[in-house]
Amino acid sequence: MEKGNSCSLETLSTLKFAQRAKFIKNNAVVNEDASGDVVAMRLQIQQLKEEVSHLRAFVNGKSENLDNEIGTCCCTA
C-alpha cells in the first residue's frame, strides 16, 4: 500500500466521523433545587427509624401494648 493511499483512507474515515458527529444533538437540562425534598426525606427517615424501633421492641416482648404505642406514634399516617 502506498503512503498517499493510507493517508487518504484515514482522511476519509475522519471526514465520515465528522459528518456523523455533526448530527449529534445535546439537550441541556437545568438541575432542580431538591433541598425541600431532602428535608422531607430526612424527616421521613427519622419517623421510619422510630417506627422500626417501636416494632423491634414489640417483637422482643418489651412492649405490652402495641396498639397504644402505634396510635400515639408520630410516624403513622
N, C-alpha and C positions, 0 to 999 in steps of 0.2 A: 504494500500500500504506500502510496506517495505521501509526502509530508503535507502537501496542499490539500489532498483529498481528506486526510484525517482532520485537519483544521476546519474544513467546510462542513464535515459531519457534526463536529462539536458546535459550530456556529448555528447550524440548522436546528440542532437539539435545543440550544439556548433560545433561539427565536420561537420555537414551538412552546417552550416553557413560559416565555414572556407573554405569548398570546393567551395561554390558559390562565396565567396569573392576573391578566387584565380583567377577567370576568369574575374574580373573587369579590364578593360583597361582604362587608362587615356591618353589623348592626350594633351601634354603641348603646349601652343601657346605663342609666344613672343608678347608682346604688341607693337603695331606700334606707331611710333612717329607721332602724329597728330598735331604738333604745327603749321605747314604750313596751315593745314586745318582750324585751329582755327582762324588764322589771316584772311584768305579769308572769313570765315563765318562772322567775326566781320565787315569786310568791306561791305559785302553784307547786313548785318543787318542795318548798317548806311545808305546805299543807299536806302533801302526799307523804312526806317523811313522818309527820305527826300521825297520820292515819296508819302508816306501816307500824310505827311504834306501838300504837294502841292495839292493833291487831296481833302483833307479836306477843304483847303482854297477855292478851286473851288466850292465845294458843298455848302459852306457857302456864296458864292457870292462875295468873296473877290478877286477873280482872274478874270480879264476882258478878258484875252487872254490865255486860257489853252494851245492851240497848241504851242505858242511861249515858254511858260514855260517848257512844257514837251520836246520840241525839244532841249532846252538848258540844261535840267536837266542831271546831271551826272549819274543818276540812270537808265536811259533807255538804252536798248541794241541796 
